[in-house]
Amino acid sequence: MIKASGLPHLTVHELRHAHATLLLESGINPKVVSERLGHATIATTMDIYSHVLPGIQEAAALALDAKLSGK
């Protein structure tokens, strides 16, 4: 079935990681991702997946700038 679909073969662990990565890259709140993964704390999620969000500080600064300047 996997070969017929043309999708790559993923283990259950790889599928879980892909799920979290795709959600975070799509801008889903990390708390929501943490809850979906069943992590005890958001810190666990961010320790594992923070590399997915390298531009998060810049994005936060730009969002704040836009709000303060009325853009």
CHARMM internal coordinates of N, CA and C (Angstrom, degrees):
IC EDIT
DIST 1 N 1 CA 1.4397
DIST 1 CA 1 C 1.5412
ANGL 1 N 1 CA 1 C 110.37
DIST 1 C 2 N 1.3332
ANGL 1 CA 1 C 2 N 115.99
DIHE 1 N 1 CA 1 C 2 N -40.22
DIST 2 N 2 CA 1.4694
ANGL 1 C 2 N 2 CA 119.72
DIHE 1 CA 1 C 2 N 2 CA -179.76
DIST 2 CA 2 C 1.5222
ANGL 2 N 2 CA 2 C 110.22
DIHE 1 C 2 N 2 CA 2 C -64.53
DIST 2 C 3 N 1.3222
ANGL 2 CA 2 C 3 N 116.75
DIHE 2 N 2 CA 2 C 3 N -45.46
DIST 3 N 3 CA 1.4643
ANGL 2 C 3 N 3 CA 120.12
DIHE 2 CA 2 C 3 N 3 CA 179.38
DIST 3 CA 3 C 1.5208
ANGL 3 N 3 CA 3 C 110.86
DIHE 2 C 3 N 3 CA 3 C -60.70
DIST 3 C 4 N 1.3142
ANGL 3 CA 3 C 4 N 116.84
DIHE 3 N 3 CA 3 C 4 N -42.33
DIST 4 N 4 CA 1.4637
ANGL 3 C 4 N 4 CA 121.44
DIHE 3 CA 3 C 4 N 4 CA -178.86
DIST 4 CA 4 C 1.5286
ANGL 4 N 4 CA 4 C 111.59
DIHE 3 C 4 N 4 CA 4 C -64.63
DIST 4 C 5 N 1.3228
ANGL 4 CA 4 C 5 N 116.93
DIHE 4 N 4 CA 4 C 5 N -32.28
DIST 5 N 5 CA 1.4670
ANGL 4 C 5 N 5 CA 120.51
DIHE 4 CA 4 C 5 N 5 CA -177.62
DIST 5 CA 5 C 1.5280
ANGL 5 N 5 CA 5 C 112.13
DIHE 4 C 5 N 5 CA 5 C -77.66
DIST 5 C 6 N 1.3395
ANGL 5 CA 5 C 6 N 116.02
DIHE 5 N 5 CA 5 C 6 N -21.67
DIST 6 N 6 CA 1.4621
ANGL 5 C 6 N 6 CA 119.67
DIHE 5 CA 5 C 6 N 6 CA -177.20
DIST 6 CA 6 C 1.5199
ANGL 6 N 6 CA 6 C 113.20
DIHE 5 C 6 N 6 CA 6 C 81.23
DIST 6 C 7 N 1.3229
ANGL 6 CA 6 C 7 N 116.86
DIHE 6 N 6 CA 6 C 7 N 2.93
DIST 7 N 7 CA 1.4622
ANGL 6 C 7 N 7 CA 121.10
DIHE 6 CA 6 C 7 N 7 CA 179.12
DIST 7 CA 7 C 1.5216
ANGL 7 N 7 CA 7 C 109.97
DIHE 6 C 7 N 7 CA 7 C -83.78
DIST 7 C 8 N 1.3241
ANGL 7 CA 7 C 8 N 116.96
DIHE 7 N 7 CA 7 C 8 N 152.62
DIST 8 N 8 CA 1.4677
ANGL 7 C 8 N 8 CA 119.03
DIHE 7 CA 7 C 8 N 8 CA 178.08
DIST 8 CA 8 C 1.5260
ANGL 8 N 8 CA 8 C 110.49
DIHE 7 C 8 N 8 CA 8 C -71.10
DIST 8 C 9 N 1.3172
ANGL 8 CA 8 C 9 N 115.93
DIHE 8 N 8 CA 8 C 9 N 152.09
DIST 9 N 9 CA 1.4632
ANGL 8 C 9 N 9 CA 120.42
DIHE 8 CA 8 C 9 N 9 CA 176.35
DIST 9 CA 9 C 1.5240
ANGL 9 N 9 CA 9 C 108.46
DIHE 8 C 9 N 9 CA 9 C -75.60
DIST 9 C 10 N 1.3088
ANGL 9 CA 9 C 10 N 117.22
DIHE 9 N 9 CA 9 C 10 N 127.62
DIST 10 N 10 CA 1.4583
ANGL 9 C 10 N 10 CA 122.00
DIHE 9 CA 9 C 10 N 10 CA 178.50
DIST 10 CA 10 C 1.5173
ANGL 10 N 10 CA 10 C 109.13
DIHE 9 C 10 N 10 CA 10 C -127.93
DIST 10 C 11 N 1.3323
ANGL 10 CA 10 C 11 N 115.47
DIHE 10 N 10 CA 10 C 11 N 139.46
DIST 11 N 11 CA 1.4561
ANGL 10 C 11 N 11 CA 119.28
DIHE 10 CA 10 C 11 N 11 CA 172.11
DIST 11 CA 11 C 1.5271
ANGL 11 N 11 CA 11 C 107.72
DIHE 10 C 11 N 11 CA 11 C -74.27
DIST 11 C 12 N 1.3253
ANGL 11 CA 11 C 12 N 116.75
DIHE 11 N 11 CA 11 C 12 N 169.51
DIST 12 N 12 CA 1.4622
ANGL 11 C 12 N 12 CA 120.02
DIHE 11 CA 11 C 12 N 12 CA 177.98
DIST 12 CA 12 C 1.5290
ANGL 12 N 12 CA 12 C 109.92
DIHE 11 C 12 N 12 CA 12 C -60.50
DIST 12 C 13 N 1.3253
ANGL 12 CA 12 C 13 N 116.89
DIHE 12 N 12 CA 12 C 13 N -39.90
DIST 13 N 13 CA 1.4679
ANGL 12 C 13 N 13 CA 120.71
DIHE 12 CA 12 C 13 N 13 CA 178.72
DIST 13 CA 13 C 1.5294
ANGL 13 N 13 CA 13 C 110.70
DIHE 12 C 13 N 13 CA 13 C -63.75
DIST 13 C 14 N 1.3180
ANGL 13 CA 13 C 14 N 117.31
DIHE 13 N 13 CA 13 C 14 N -43.63
DIST 14 N 14 CA 1.4697
ANGL 13 C 14 N 14 CA 121.12
DIHE 13 CA 13 C 14 N 14 CA 179.47
DIST 14 CA 14 C 1.5309
ANGL 14 N 14 CA 14 C 110.91
DIHE 13 C 14 N 14 CA 14 C -65.82
DIST 14 C 15 N 1.3141
ANGL 14 CA 14 C 15 N 116.98
DIHE 14 N 14 CA 14 C 15 N -35.45
DIST 15 N 15 CA 1.4614
ANGL 14 C 15 N 15 CA 121.02
DIHE 14 CA 14 C 15 N 15 CA 177.81
DIST 15 CA 15 C 1.5302
ANGL 15 N 15 CA 15 C 110.49
DIHE 14 C 15 N 15 CA 15 C -66.54
DIST 15 C 16 N 1.3247
ANGL 15 CA 15 C 16 N 116.47
DIHE 15 N 15 CA 15 C 16 N -40.44
DIST 16 N 16 CA 1.4664
ANGL 15 C 16 N 16 CA 121.73
DIHE 15 CA 15 C 16 N 16 CA 177.24
DIST 16 CA 16 C 1.5316
ANGL 16 N 16 CA 16 C 109.95
DIHE 15 C 16 N 16 CA 16 C -62.29
DIST 16 C 17 N 1.3334
ANGL 16 CA 16 C 17 N 116.17
DIHE 16 N 16 CA 16 C 17 N -45.28
DIST 17 N 17 CA 1.4647
ANGL 16 C 17 N 17 CA 121.01
DIHE 16 CA 16 C 17 N 17 CA 179.43
DIST 17 CA 17 C 1.5321
ANGL 17 N 17 CA 17 C 110.36
DIHE 16 C 17 N 17 CA 17 C -63.95
DIST 17 C 18 N 1.3213
ANGL 17 CA 17 C 18 N 117.44
DIHE 17 N 17 CA 17 C 18 N -42.69
DIST 18 N 18 CA 1.4694
ANGL 17 C 18 N 18 CA 121.17
DIHE 17 CA 17 C 18 N 18 CA 178.63
DIST 18 CA 18 C 1.5229
ANGL 18 N 18 CA 18 C 110.35
DIHE 17 C 18 N 18 CA 18 C -62.09
DIST 18 C 19 N 1.3233
ANGL 18 CA 18 C 19 N 116.56
DIHE 18 N 18 CA 18 C 19 N -41.96
DIST 19 N 19 CA 1.4673
ANGL 18 C 19 N 19 CA 122.30
DIHE 18 CA 18 C 19 N 19 CA 178.61
DIST 19 CA 19 C 1.5263
ANGL 19 N 19 CA 19 C 110.49
DIHE 18 C 19 N 19 CA 19 C -56.77
DIST 19 C 20 N 1.3313
ANGL 19 CA 19 C 20 N 116.24
DIHE 19 N 19 CA 19 C 20 N -50.48
DIST 20 N 20 CA 1.4591
ANGL 19 C 20 N 20 CA 120.65
DIHE 19 CA 19 C 20 N 20 CA -179.00
DIST 20 CA 20 C 1.5230
ANGL 20 N 20 CA 20 C 111.18
DIHE 19 C 20 N 20 CA 20 C -65.24
DIST 20 C 21 N 1.3059
ANGL 20 CA 20 C 21 N 116.70
DIHE 20 N 20 CA 20 C 21 N -43.76
DIST 21 N 21 CA 1.4657
ANGL 20 C 21 N 21 CA 121.32
DIHE 20 CA 20 C 21 N 21 CA -178.60
DIST 21 CA 21 C 1.5224
ANGL 21 N 21 CA 21 C 111.22
DIHE 20 C 21 N 21 CA 21 C -62.25
DIST 21 C 22 N 1.3187
ANGL 21 CA 21 C 22 N 117.21
DIHE 21 N 21 CA 21 C 22 N -46.56
DIST 22 N 22 CA 1.4683
ANGL 21 C 22 N 22 CA 120.80
DIHE 21 CA 21 C 22 N 22 CA -179.51
DIST 22 CA 22 C 1.5233
ANGL 22 N 22 CA 22 C 111.57
DIHE 21 C 22 N 22 CA 22 C -63.47
DIST 22 C 23 N 1.3201
ANGL 22 CA 22 C 23 N 117.45
DIHE 22 N 22 CA 22 C 23 N -39.47
DIST 23 N 23 CA 1.4641
ANGL 22 C 23 N 23 CA 120.02
DIHE 22 CA 22 C 23 N 23 CA 178.43
DIST 23 CA 23 C 1.5257
ANGL 23 N 23 CA 23 C 111.06
DIHE 22 C 23 N 23 CA 23 C -64.49
DIST 23 C 24 N 1.3306
ANGL 23 CA 23 C 24 N 116.79
DIHE 23 N 23 CA 23 C 24 N -47.00
DIST 24 N 24 CA 1.4651
ANGL 23 C 24 N 24 CA 120.25
DIHE 23 CA 23 C 24 N 24 CA -179.38
DIST 24 CA 24 C 1.5198
ANGL 24 N 24 CA 24 C 111.35
DIHE 23 C 24 N 24 CA 24 C -63.93
DIST 24 C 25 N 1.3222
ANGL 24 CA 24 C 25 N 117.11
DIHE 24 N 24 CA 24 C 25 N -42.10
DIST 25 N 25 CA 1.4684
ANGL 24 C 25 N 25 CA 120.55
DIHE 24 CA 24 C 25 N 25 CA 178.37
DIST 25 CA 25 C 1.5272
ANGL 25 N 25 CA 25 C 111.44
DIHE 24 C 25 N 25 CA 25 C -65.05
DIST 25 C 26 N 1.3201
ANGL 25 CA 25 C 26 N 117.09
DIHE 25 N 25 CA 25 C 26 N -23.79
DIST 26 N 26 CA 1.4648
ANGL 25 C 26 N 26 CA 121.34
DIHE 25 CA 25 C 26 N 26 CA 179.64
DIST 26 CA 26 C 1.5214
ANGL 26 N 26 CA 26 C 112.03
DIHE 25 C 26 N 26 CA 26 C -86.06
DIST 26 C 27 N 1.3249
ANGL 26 CA 26 C 27 N 116.55
DIHE 26 N 26 CA 26 C 27 N 0.35
DIST 27 N 27 CA 1.4582
ANGL 26 C 27 N 27 CA 119.79
DIHE 26 CA 26 C 27 N 27 CA 177.54
DIST 27 CA 27 C 1.5122
ANGL 27 N 27 CA 27 C 114.76
DIHE 26 C 27 N 27 CA 27 C 88.91
DIST 27 C 28 N 1.3177
ANGL 27 CA 27 C 28 N 117.52
DIHE 27 N 27 CA 27 C 28 N 11.44
DIST 28 N 28 CA 1.4642
ANGL 27 C 28 N 28 CA 120.14
DIHE 27 CA 27 C 28 N 28 CA 177.84
DIST 28 CA 28 C 1.5278
ANGL 28 N 28 CA 28 C 108.40
DIHE 27 C 28 N 28 CA 28 C -68.90
DIST 28 C 29 N 1.3124
ANGL 28 CA 28 C 29 N 116.17
DIHE 28 N 28 CA 28 C 29 N 138.09
DIST 29 N 29 CA 1.4570
ANGL 28 C 29 N 29 CA 122.31
DIHE 28 CA 28 C 29 N 29 CA -178.96
DIST 29 CA 29 C 1.5320
ANGL 29 N 29 CA 29 C 109.75
DIHE 28 C 29 N 29 CA 29 C -55.35
DIST 29 C 30 N 1.3404
ANGL 29 CA 29 C 30 N 117.52
DIHE 29 N 29 CA 29 C 30 N 129.09
DIST 30 N 30 CA 1.4657
ANGL 29 C 30 N 30 CA 120.12
DIHE 29 CA 29 C 30 N 30 CA -179.77
DIST 30 CA 30 C 1.5241
ANGL 30 N 30 CA 30 C 114.05
DIHE 29 C 30 N 30 CA 30 C -56.08
DIST 30 C 31 N 1.3225
ANGL 30 CA 30 C 31 N 118.27
DIHE 30 N 30 CA 30 C 31 N -29.41
DIST 31 N 31 CA 1.4744
ANGL 30 C 31 N 31 CA 120.90
DIHE 30 CA 30 C 31 N 31 CA 177.30
DIST 31 CA 31 C 1.5211
ANGL 31 N 31 CA 31 C 110.06
DIHE 30 C 31 N 31 CA 31 C -63.10
DIST 31 C 32 N 1.3184
ANGL 31 CA 31 C 32 N 117.05
DIHE 31 N 31 CA 31 C 32 N -40.45
DIST 32 N 32 CA 1.4642
ANGL 31 C 32 N 32 CA 121.34
DIHE 31 CA 31 C 32 N 32 CA 178.62
DIST 32 CA 32 C 1.5312
ANGL 32 N 32 CA 32 C 109.79
DIHE 31 C 32 N 32 CA 32 C -65.54
DIST 32 C 33 N 1.3231
ANGL 32 CA 32 C 33 N 116.42
DIHE 32 N 32 CA 32 C 33 N -44.02
DIST 33 N 33 CA 1.4685
ANGL 32 C 33 N 33 CA 120.71
DIHE 32 CA 32 C 33 N 33 CA 178.51
DIST 33 CA 33 C 1.5295
ANGL 33 N 33 CA 33 C 109.60
DIHE 32 C 33 N 33 CA 33 C -61.18
DIST 33 C 34 N 1.3211
ANGL 33 CA 33 C 34 N 116.74
DIHE 33 N 33 CA 33 C 34 N -44.01
DIST 34 N 34 CA 1.4529
ANGL 33 C 34 N 34 CA 122.04
DIHE 33 CA 33 C 34 N 34 CA 178.68
DIST 34 CA 34 C 1.5291
ANGL 34 N 34 CA 34 C 111.46
DIHE 33 C 34 N 34 CA 34 C -57.43
DIST 34 C 35 N 1.3207
ANGL 34 CA 34 C 35 N 115.71
DIHE 34 N 34 CA 34 C 35 N -44.88
DIST 35 N 35 CA 1.4654
ANGL 34 C 35 N 35 CA 120.38
DIHE 34 CA 34 C 35 N 35 CA 178.78
DIST 35 CA 35 C 1.5215
ANGL 35 N 35 CA 35 C 111.67
DIHE 34 C 35 N 35 CA 35 C -64.58
DIST 35 C 36 N 1.3310
ANGL 35 CA 35 C 36 N 116.86
DIHE 35 N 35 CA 35 C 36 N -40.92
DIST 36 N 36 CA 1.4699
ANGL 35 C 36 N 36 CA 120.47
DIHE 35 CA 35 C 36 N 36 CA 179.70
DIST 36 CA 36 C 1.5237
ANGL 36 N 36 CA 36 C 111.46
DIHE 35 C 36 N 36 CA 36 C -64.38
DIST 36 C 37 N 1.3314
ANGL 36 CA 36 C 37 N 116.11
DIHE 36 N 36 CA 36 C 37 N -33.91
DIST 37 N 37 CA 1.4642
ANGL 36 C 37 N 37 CA 120.15
DIHE 36 CA 36 C 37 N 37 CA -179.94
DIST 37 CA 37 C 1.5248
ANGL 37 N 37 CA 37 C 112.43
DIHE 36 C 37 N 37 CA 37 C -81.84
DIST 37 C 38 N 1.3290
ANGL 37 CA 37 C 38 N 116.33
DIHE 37 N 37 CA 37 C 38 N -14.36
DIST 38 N 38 CA 1.4646
ANGL 37 C 38 N 38 CA 120.13
DIHE 37 CA 37 C 38 N 38 CA -179.76
DIST 38 CA 38 C 1.5117
ANGL 38 N 38 CA 38 C 113.91
DIHE 37 C 38 N 38 CA 38 C 80.00
DIST 38 C 39 N 1.3397
ANGL 38 CA 38 C 39 N 117.00
DIHE 38 N 38 CA 38 C 39 N 20.65
DIST 39 N 39 CA 1.4576
ANGL 38 C 39 N 39 CA 120.13
DIHE 38 CA 38 C 39 N 39 CA 177.61
DIST 39 CA 39 C 1.5214
ANGL 39 N 39 CA 39 C 109.70
DIHE 38 C 39 N 39 CA 39 C -71.17
DIST 39 C 40 N 1.3197
ANGL 39 CA 39 C 40 N 115.92
DIHE 39 N 39 CA 39 C 40 N 145.58
DIST 40 N 40 CA 1.4642
ANGL 39 C 40 N 40 CA 121.07
DIHE 39 CA 39 C 40 N 40 CA -178.93
DIST 40 CA 40 C 1.5235
ANGL 40 N 40 CA 40 C 111.43
DIHE 39 C 40 N 40 CA 40 C -66.48
DIST 40 C 41 N 1.3337
ANGL 40 CA 40 C 41 N 116.06
DIHE 40 N 40 CA 40 C 41 N -33.92
DIST 41 N 41 CA 1.4630
ANGL 40 C 41 N 41 CA 120.13
DIHE 40 CA 40 C 41 N 41 CA 179.84
DIST 41 CA 41 C 1.5221
ANGL 41 N 41 CA 41 C 109.95
DIHE 40 C 41 N 41 CA 41 C -140.38
DIST 41 C 42 N 1.3196
ANGL 41 CA 41 C 42 N 115.11
DIHE 41 N 41 CA 41 C 42 N 157.94
DIST 42 N 42 CA 1.4605
ANGL 41 C 42 N 42 CA 120.11
DIHE 41 CA 41 C 42 N 42 CA 176.40
DIST 42 CA 42 C 1.5280
ANGL 42 N 42 CA 42 C 110.13
DIHE 41 C 42 N 42 CA 42 C -66.81
DIST 42 C 43 N 1.3417
ANGL 42 CA 42 C 43 N 116.81
DIHE 42 N 42 CA 42 C 43 N -25.35
DIST 43 N 43 CA 1.4630
ANGL 42 C 43 N 43 CA 120.54
DIHE 42 CA 42 C 43 N 43 CA 178.29
DIST 43 CA 43 C 1.5297
ANGL 43 N 43 CA 43 C 110.95
DIHE 42 C 43 N 43 CA 43 C -60.34
DIST 43 C 44 N 1.3094
ANGL 43 CA 43 C 44 N 117.03
DIHE 43 N 43 CA 43 C 44 N -38.46
DIST 44 N 44 CA 1.4645
ANGL 43 C 44 N 44 CA 120.82
DIHE 43 CA 43 C 44 N 44 CA 177.74
DIST 44 CA 44 C 1.5186
ANGL 44 N 44 CA 44 C 110.22
DIHE 43 C 44 N 44 CA 44 C -61.08
DIST 44 C 45 N 1.3145
ANGL 44 CA 44 C 45 N 116.01
DIHE 44 N 44 CA 44 C 45 N -47.02
DIST 45 N 45 CA 1.4646
ANGL 44 C 45 N 45 CA 120.88
DIHE 44 CA 44 C 45 N 45 CA -179.83
DIST 45 CA 45 C 1.5188
ANGL 45 N 45 CA 45 C 110.64
DIHE 44 C 45 N 45 CA 45 C -60.94
DIST 45 C 46 N 1.3158
ANGL 45 CA 45 C 46 N 116.95
DIHE 45 N 45 CA 45 C 46 N -46.81
DIST 46 N 46 CA 1.4540
ANGL 45 C 46 N 46 CA 120.30
DIHE 45 CA 45 C 46 N 46 CA -177.34
DIST 46 CA 46 C 1.5247
ANGL 46 N 46 CA 46 C 112.23
DIHE 45 C 46 N 46 CA 46 C -69.80
DIST 46 C 47 N 1.3298
ANGL 46 CA 46 C 47 N 117.79
DIHE 46 N 46 CA 46 C 47 N -32.19
DIST 47 N 47 CA 1.4639
ANGL 46 C 47 N 47 CA 119.98
DIHE 46 CA 46 C 47 N 47 CA 175.44
DIST 47 CA 47 C 1.5241
ANGL 47 N 47 CA 47 C 110.73
DIHE 46 C 47 N 47 CA 47 C -62.72
DIST 47 C 48 N 1.3216
ANGL 47 CA 47 C 48 N 116.26
DIHE 47 N 47 CA 47 C 48 N -37.65
DIST 48 N 48 CA 1.4658
ANGL 47 C 48 N 48 CA 121.11
DIHE 47 CA 47 C 48 N 48 CA -177.45
DIST 48 CA 48 C 1.5252
ANGL 48 N 48 CA 48 C 111.91
DIHE 47 C 48 N 48 CA 48 C -81.86
DIST 48 C 49 N 1.3307
ANGL 48 CA 48 C 49 N 117.60
DIHE 48 N 48 CA 48 C 49 N -39.63
DIST 49 N 49 CA 1.4617
ANGL 48 C 49 N 49 CA 121.17
DIHE 48 CA 48 C 49 N 49 CA -169.39
DIST 49 CA 49 C 1.5247
ANGL 49 N 49 CA 49 C 115.10
DIHE 48 C 49 N 49 CA 49 C -112.66
DIST 49 C 50 N 1.3235
ANGL 49 CA 49 C 50 N 119.17
DIHE 49 N 49 CA 49 C 50 N 9.02
DIST 50 N 50 CA 1.4674
ANGL 49 C 50 N 50 CA 119.99
DIHE 49 CA 49 C 50 N 50 CA -177.56
DIST 50 CA 50 C 1.5242
ANGL 50 N 50 CA 50 C 112.27
DIHE 49 C 50 N 50 CA 50 C -61.18
DIST 50 C 51 N 1.3186
ANGL 50 CA 50 C 51 N 117.91
DIHE 50 N 50 CA 50 C 51 N -26.69
DIST 51 N 51 CA 1.4688
ANGL 50 C 51 N 51 CA 120.63
DIHE 50 CA 50 C 51 N 51 CA 178.24
DIST 51 CA 51 C 1.5224
ANGL 51 N 51 CA 51 C 112.52
DIHE 50 C 51 N 51 CA 51 C -63.95
DIST 51 C 52 N 1.3390
ANGL 51 CA 51 C 52 N 116.26
DIHE 51 N 51 CA 51 C 52 N -19.59
DIST 52 N 52 CA 1.4647
ANGL 51 C 52 N 52 CA 121.19
DIHE 51 CA 51 C 52 N 52 CA 179.94
DIST 52 CA 52 C 1.5252
ANGL 52 N 52 CA 52 C 110.58
DIHE 51 C 52 N 52 CA 52 C -72.41
DIST 52 C 53 N 1.3100
ANGL 52 CA 52 C 53 N 116.65
DIHE 52 N 52 CA 52 C 53 N -23.16
DIST 53 N 53 CA 1.4624
ANGL 52 C 53 N 53 CA 121.80
DIHE 52 CA 52 C 53 N 53 CA -174.20
DIST 53 CA 53 C 1.5225
ANGL 53 N 53 CA 53 C 112.32
DIHE 52 C 53 N 53 CA 53 C -116.39
DIST 53 C 54 N 1.3301
ANGL 53 CA 53 C 54 N 118.48
DIHE 53 N 53 CA 53 C 54 N 57.24
DIST 54 N 54 CA 1.4706
ANGL 53 C 54 N 54 CA 119.54
DIHE 53 CA 53 C 54 N 54 CA -175.88
DIST 54 CA 54 C 1.5221
ANGL 54 N 54 CA 54 C 113.85
DIHE 53 C 54 N 54 CA 54 C -64.66
DIST 54 C 55 N 1.3043
ANGL 54 CA 54 C 55 N 118.64
DIHE 54 N 54 CA 54 C 55 N -27.01
DIST 55 N 55 CA 1.4579
ANGL 54 C 55 N 55 CA 121.01
DIHE 54 CA 54 C 55 N 55 CA -177.56
DIST 55 CA 55 C 1.5139
ANGL 55 N 55 CA 55 C 113.75
DIHE 54 C 55 N 55 CA 55 C -97.58
DIST 55 C 56 N 1.3193
ANGL 55 CA 55 C 56 N 117.95
DIHE 55 N 55 CA 55 C 56 N 17.16
DIST 56 N 56 CA 1.4625
ANGL 55 C 56 N 56 CA 120.51
DIHE 55 CA 55 C 56 N 56 CA -173.59
DIST 56 CA 56 C 1.5339
ANGL 56 N 56 CA 56 C 112.12
DIHE 55 C 56 N 56 CA 56 C -64.79
DIST 56 C 57 N 1.3290
ANGL 56 CA 56 C 57 N 118.44
DIHE 56 N 56 CA 56 C 57 N -37.07
DIST 57 N 57 CA 1.4674
ANGL 56 C 57 N 57 CA 120.42
DIHE 56 CA 56 C 57 N 57 CA 179.32
DIST 57 CA 57 C 1.5253
ANGL 57 N 57 CA 57 C 110.60
DIHE 56 C 57 N 57 CA 57 C -67.44
DIST 57 C 58 N 1.3154
ANGL 57 CA 57 C 58 N 116.44
DIHE 57 N 57 CA 57 C 58 N -43.59
DIST 58 N 58 CA 1.4598
ANGL 57 C 58 N 58 CA 119.73
DIHE 57 CA 57 C 58 N 58 CA 178.91
DIST 58 CA 58 C 1.5233
ANGL 58 N 58 CA 58 C 110.99
DIHE 57 C 58 N 58 CA 58 C -64.26
DIST 58 C 59 N 1.3204
ANGL 58 CA 58 C 59 N 116.45
DIHE 58 N 58 CA 58 C 59 N -42.14
DIST 59 N 59 CA 1.4645
ANGL 58 C 59 N 59 CA 120.65
DIHE 58 CA 58 C 59 N 59 CA 179.22
DIST 59 CA 59 C 1.5274
ANGL 59 N 59 CA 59 C 110.43
DIHE 58 C 59 N 59 CA 59 C -62.10
DIST 59 C 60 N 1.3276
ANGL 59 CA 59 C 60 N 117.25
DIHE 59 N 59 CA 59 C 60 N -40.00
DIST 60 N 60 CA 1.4591
ANGL 59 C 60 N 60 CA 120.91
DIHE 59 CA 59 C 60 N 60 CA 178.69
DIST 60 CA 60 C 1.5219
ANGL 60 N 60 CA 60 C 110.73
DIHE 59 C 60 N 60 CA 60 C -64.46
DIST 60 C 61 N 1.3147
ANGL 60 CA 60 C 61 N 116.80
DIHE 60 N 60 CA 60 C 61 N -43.10
DIST 61 N 61 CA 1.4716
ANGL 60 C 61 N 61 CA 120.96
DIHE 60 CA 60 C 61 N 61 CA 179.11
DIST 61 CA 61 C 1.5279
ANGL 61 N 61 CA 61 C 110.91
DIHE 60 C 61 N 61 CA 61 C -63.73
DIST 61 C 62 N 1.3187
ANGL 61 CA 61 C 62 N 116.51
DIHE 61 N 61 CA 61 C 62 N -43.07
DIST 62 N 62 CA 1.4660
ANGL 61 C 62 N 62 CA 119.68
DIHE 61 CA 61 C 62 N 62 CA 179.34
DIST 62 CA 62 C 1.5231
ANGL 62 N 62 CA 62 C 112.52
DIHE 61 C 62 N 62 CA 62 C -66.37
DIST 62 C 63 N 1.3369
ANGL 62 CA 62 C 63 N 116.41
DIHE 62 N 62 CA 62 C 63 N -37.94
DIST 63 N 63 CA 1.4670
ANGL 62 C 63 N 63 CA 120.36
DIHE 62 CA 62 C 63 N 63 CA 178.25
DIST 63 CA 63 C 1.5230
ANGL 63 N 63 CA 63 C 110.62
DIHE 62 C 63 N 63 CA 63 C -65.24
DIST 63 C 64 N 1.3244
ANGL 63 CA 63 C 64 N 116.77
DIHE 63 N 63 CA 63 C 64 N -42.97
DIST 64 N 64 CA 1.4614
ANGL 63 C 64 N 64 CA 120.45
DIHE 63 CA 63 C 64 N 64 CA 178.35
DIST 64 CA 64 C 1.5217
ANGL 64 N 64 CA 64 C 110.94
DIHE 63 C 64 N 64 CA 64 C -64.83
DIST 64 C 65 N 1.3112
ANGL 64 CA 64 C 65 N 117.06
DIHE 64 N 64 CA 64 C 65 N -42.66
DIST 65 N 65 CA 1.4584
ANGL 64 C 65 N 65 CA 121.50
DIHE 64 CA 64 C 65 N 65 CA 177.55
DIST 65 CA 65 C 1.5221
ANGL 65 N 65 CA 65 C 111.01
DIHE 64 C 65 N 65 CA 65 C -59.22
DIST 65 C 66 N 1.3265
ANGL 65 CA 65 C 66 N 116.51
DIHE 65 N 65 CA 65 C 66 N -43.87
DIST 66 N 66 CA 1.4561
ANGL 65 C 66 N 66 CA 120.47
DIHE 65 CA 65 C 66 N 66 CA 179.98
DIST 66 CA 66 C 1.5335
ANGL 66 N 66 CA 66 C 111.10
DIHE 65 C 66 N 66 CA 66 C -63.29
DIST 66 C 67 N 1.3183
ANGL 66 CA 66 C 67 N 117.43
DIHE 66 N 66 CA 66 C 67 N -41.20
DIST 67 N 67 CA 1.4700
ANGL 66 C 67 N 67 CA 120.69
DIHE 66 CA 66 C 67 N 67 CA 179.12
DIST 67 CA 67 C 1.5293
ANGL 67 N 67 CA 67 C 111.23
DIHE 66 C 67 N 67 CA 67 C -65.79
DIST 67 C 68 N 1.3311
ANGL 67 CA 67 C 68 N 115.72
DIHE 67 N 67 CA 67 C 68 N -43.74
DIST 68 N 68 CA 1.4654
ANGL 67 C 68 N 68 CA 119.16
DIHE 67 CA 67 C 68 N 68 CA -177.31
DIST 68 CA 68 C 1.5152
ANGL 68 N 68 CA 68 C 112.88
DIHE 67 C 68 N 68 CA 68 C -71.64
DIST 68 C 69 N 1.3151
ANGL 68 CA 68 C 69 N 117.20
DIHE 68 N 68 CA 68 C 69 N -28.14
DIST 69 N 69 CA 1.4630
ANGL 68 C 69 N 69 CA 119.67
DIHE 68 CA 68 C 69 N 69 CA -179.42
DIST 69 CA 69 C 1.5309
ANGL 69 N 69 CA 69 C 112.73
DIHE 68 C 69 N 69 CA 69 C -94.88
DIST 69 C 70 N 1.3156
ANGL 69 CA 69 C 70 N 115.84
DIHE 69 N 69 CA 69 C 70 N 0.63
DIST 70 N 70 CA 1.4727
ANGL 69 C 70 N 70 CA 120.16
DIHE 69 CA 69 C 70 N 70 CA 177.85
DIST 70 CA 70 C 1.5078
ANGL 70 N 70 CA 70 C 114.57
DIHE 69 C 70 N 70 CA 70 C 74.08
DIST 70 C 71 N 1.2953
ANGL 70 CA 70 C 71 N 118.07
DIHE 70 N 70 CA 70 C 71 N 19.47
DIST 71 N 71 CA 1.4856
ANGL 70 C 71 N 71 CA 121.86
DIHE 70 CA 70 C 71 N 71 CA -179.20
DIST 71 CA 71 C 1.5104
ANGL 71 N 71 CA 71 C 110.52
DIHE 70 C 71 N 71 CA 71 C -81.10
END
COOR INIT
IC SEED 1 N 1 CA 1 C
IC BUILD
